[in-house]
Amino acid sequence: MGKEEGRSAALLRLARVIALAALGILAVVALIGWFAGWRTAPQFGSGFIWGGVAAIALGIFSTMGGWGLTRDASYLYAQSASHQSTNERTGQALRDSLRSYNLTIVAGAAGVLCILVGSLIQTFSS
């Protein structure tokens, strides 16, 4: 498999995960709205917008938590006391930092999709 094929497969997988996350958020908000007694499109549109905002906030907060974890003094001490070389430790630290962005990317993109769906519903129901 070539480099371009690997990237396109990874991007398609990311797009699928984002779409599934957005559909999950929309389904949960719709279910909550149904039980709350929402019956009009603008009510559901507002709910989808707030669901998107909550997803984005969750992504941002997850990054802040991951950032603090890898900067903890005991974590840094354990890294320095390991058997890894400096290059290996640096690579591990980079992978740990980048891992904290995974949820942020998915939650942020899914949140934006939910906000777009809610905005479209708000626009066309008026």
C-alpha positions as CSV (number, residue, x, y, z in Angstrom):
1,M,0.0,0.0,0.0
2,G,1.4,3.4,-1.0
3,K,1.8,6.4,1.1
4,E,-1.1,8.2,-0.6
5,E,-3.4,5.2,-0.2
6,G,-2.6,5.0,3.5
7,R,-3.4,8.7,3.9
8,S,-6.6,8.5,2.0
9,A,-7.7,5.4,4.0
10,A,-6.9,7.2,7.2
11,L,-8.8,10.3,6.2
12,L,-11.8,8.2,5.1
13,R,-11.7,6.4,8.5
14,L,-11.5,9.7,10.3
15,A,-14.5,11.1,8.3
16,R,-16.5,8.0,9.1
17,V,-15.8,8.3,12.8
18,I,-16.7,12.0,12.8
19,A,-19.9,11.3,10.9
20,L,-20.9,8.5,13.3
21,A,-20.1,10.7,16.3
22,A,-22.3,13.5,14.8
23,L,-25.1,11.1,14.2
24,G,-24.8,9.8,17.7
25,I,-25.0,13.3,19.1
26,L,-28.0,14.2,16.9
27,A,-29.8,11.0,18.0
28,V,-29.2,11.6,21.7
29,V,-30.4,15.2,21.4
30,A,-33.4,14.1,19.4
31,L,-34.3,11.5,22.0
32,I,-33.9,13.9,24.8
33,G,-36.0,16.5,22.9
34,W,-38.7,13.9,22.2
35,F,-39.0,13.0,25.9
36,A,-38.8,16.7,26.9
37,G,-41.9,17.4,24.7
38,W,-40.3,19.2,21.8
39,R,-42.5,19.0,18.8
40,T,-41.4,21.8,16.5
41,A,-38.4,22.0,14.1
42,P,-36.9,25.1,15.7
43,Q,-36.8,23.4,19.1
44,F,-34.9,20.5,17.7
45,G,-32.7,22.9,15.7
46,S,-31.7,24.7,18.9
47,G,-31.1,21.4,20.7
48,F,-28.8,20.3,17.9
49,I,-26.9,23.5,18.1
50,W,-26.5,23.1,21.9
51,G,-25.4,19.5,21.4
52,G,-22.7,20.6,19.0
53,V,-21.5,23.3,21.4
54,A,-21.3,20.7,24.2
55,A,-19.3,18.3,21.9
56,I,-16.8,21.1,21.1
57,A,-16.5,22.0,24.8
58,L,-15.9,18.3,25.6
59,G,-13.1,18.2,23.0
60,I,-11.4,21.3,24.3
61,F,-11.6,20.1,27.9
62,S,-10.1,16.7,27.0
63,T,-7.1,18.4,25.5
64,M,-6.6,20.5,28.6
65,G,-6.7,17.3,30.7
66,G,-4.3,15.5,28.5
67,W,-1.9,18.4,28.4
68,G,-1.8,18.5,32.2
69,L,-1.2,14.8,32.4
70,T,1.9,14.8,30.3
71,R,3.3,17.7,32.2
72,D,2.9,16.2,35.6
73,A,6.1,16.1,37.6
74,S,5.9,12.3,38.4
75,Y,5.3,11.6,34.7
76,L,8.3,13.6,33.7
77,Y,10.5,12.0,36.4
78,A,9.4,8.5,35.3
79,Q,10.3,9.4,31.7
80,S,13.7,10.6,32.7
81,A,14.4,7.4,34.8
82,S,13.4,5.0,32.0
83,H,15.8,2.9,29.9
84,Q,14.9,4.7,26.7
85,S,17.3,6.9,24.9
86,T,16.6,10.7,24.6
87,N,15.3,10.2,21.0
88,E,12.9,7.4,22.1
89,R,11.7,9.5,25.1
90,T,11.1,12.5,22.9
91,G,9.1,10.4,20.4
92,Q,7.1,8.9,23.2
93,A,6.3,12.3,24.7
94,L,5.2,13.6,21.2
95,R,2.9,10.5,20.7
96,D,1.4,11.1,24.2
97,S,0.8,14.8,23.4
98,L,-0.7,14.0,20.0
99,R,-3.0,11.3,21.5
100,S,-4.7,14.0,23.6
101,Y,-5.8,15.7,20.4
102,N,-7.6,12.7,18.9
103,L,-10.9,13.3,20.9
104,T,-10.6,17.1,20.2
105,I,-10.5,16.6,16.5
106,V,-13.4,14.2,16.4
107,A,-15.6,16.0,18.9
108,G,-14.8,19.4,17.4
109,A,-15.7,18.3,13.8
110,A,-18.8,16.4,15.0
111,G,-19.9,19.4,17.0
112,V,-19.5,21.7,14.0
113,L,-21.6,19.3,11.9
114,C,-24.3,19.3,14.6
115,I,-24.3,23.1,14.7
116,L,-24.6,23.2,10.9
117,V,-27.5,20.8,11.0
118,G,-29.2,22.8,13.7
119,S,-28.6,26.0,11.8
120,L,-30.1,24.6,8.6
121,I,-33.1,23.4,10.5
122,Q,-33.5,26.8,12.1
123,T,-33.1,28.6,8.8
124,F,-35.6,26.5,6.8
125,S,-38.2,26.1,9.5
126,S,-38.8,29.9,9.8
